[in-house]
Amino acid sequence: MNKLRLLFLSGLLFCGWHTSVMAQSPGPSPSEAIRRLKVAVYDRPPYSFKDQDGAWSGLSIDLWEKIAGQLGVAYDYVEVPLPEIYQKLHDGICDLTPVSAISSERTKDVEFTQPYLFSHGAVVTLHKSFLETMKSLCSYVWNKEVLLILLLMNLGMVAFSFLLVLIERKYQQGHFGGPSAEGFGSALWFSAVTMTTVGYGDKTPLSAAGRIITFFWMLVGVLLIALFTGTVASSITTAQIQSGLVRFDDISRFRVGCMEGSRMDLLLANRGIPAIRYPNPEAGLAGFVSKKINAYAGDSVSLEYLITHDFPGKFRMSIIPDSAMMFAFATRPNLPELAHINHNLLQITLAPDWRSKLERWTGPLSF
């Protein structure tokens, strides 16, 4: 019994001593106890944008807030223009940004997480009306080659008609006899019908010589029609190629705009393609009004979202070949939370419902 009392008293003395020591030792300040991350954000729908209440929203914002909630990380949003974000991350002024396209040029300044979205480069141009489309098509179809072939066809018809009238004029009851003007008109009609292989059969030569030259005219007519058809088809194909994008360098045909500091900005600069830079995609699409640009380049997910929601029916979008883009979080070098962020990011993006969560913001995705 005495031993139990002795142990009890010893425990009380130890607890009292430990409490007094802890009271005397300085504790962590509130700023040291909870470190708040500075998250750099900027306007880029549907990844990040301000809603009607002025709060930041979007696909990337939603993803970051879910990860931050899982990790119990405190943070503050800091609005920073995109061209300044990577420098602020490199200098440690900001800790991370949830909207960044992975690029080798940035790896010396920042670190990237695993990607959470795959996109493509794309170019937006004004949607042409039917009349504008036909006008543009005619400008390609009515070229020198087509006009030259038409001239040859008409000269051939006139020459054949004149020769046929000379041969058939002795047949007054024939289709090409009678008054000279009437006979020549009939011969001209017959030459056109024969050349185009329509073959109504309403007029035919009666003499052997007339039928012989008609046979040769048939052969010449087939060649002329084939040459005309091929040239027109080639002109239409050229028009379609030149109005579209077959390779990345085709962008140089346009007065193109892009978002300053974006992945597309780097790609255009690397190819030596001049571009007018805008602070955000909305400002870039508004640049069509002033006619400073006739094309805007960016990533397909963002551009499709904007032209669908803000400019329905006004623009059309073309995917740029060889311009894959992967979106991820970018962080300052040696961010302690990076490994945990990456782990949670992978868990979310590899889950079966991740695509449906993506399409809640982006709409149906083609990849």
Sequence and secondary structure as in RCSB ss.txt:
>XXXX:A:sequence
MNKLRLLFLSGLLFCGWHTSVMAQSPGPSPSEAIRRLKVAVYDRPPYSFKDQDGAWSGLSIDLWEKIAGQLGVAY
DYVEVPLPEIYQKLHDGICDLTPVSAISSERTKDVEFTQPYLFSHGAVVTLHKSFLETMKSLCSYVWNKEVLLIL
LLMNLGMVAFSFLLVLIERKYQQGHFGGPSAEGFGSALWFSAVTMTTVGYGDKTPLSAAGRIITFFWMLVGVLLI
ALFTGTVASSITTAQIQSGLVRFDDISRFRVGCMEGSRMDLLLANRGIPAIRYPNPEAGLAGFVSKKINAYAGDS
VSLEYLITHDFPGKFRMSIIPDSAMMFAFATRPNLPELAHINHNLLQITLAPDWRSKLERWTGPLSF
>XXXX:A:secstr
 HHHHHHHHHHHHHHHHHHHHHHHS    HHHHS  EEEEE  BTTTBEE TTS EESHHHHHHHHHHHHHT  E
EEEE  HHHHHHHHHHTSS EEEEEE  GGGTTT EE    EEEEEEEEEE   HHHHHHHHHHHHSSHHHHHHH
HHHHHHHHHHHHHHHHHHTT TTSTT SSHHHHHHHHHHHHHHHHTT    S    SHHHHHHHHHHHHHHHHHH
HHHHHHHHHHHHHHHHHHS SSGGGGGGS EEEETTSHHHHHHHHTT   EEESSHHHHHHTTTTTS SEEEEEH
HHHHHHHHHTSTTTEEEEEEEEEEEEEEEEE TT TTHHHHHHHHHHHHTSTTHHHHHHHHH S   
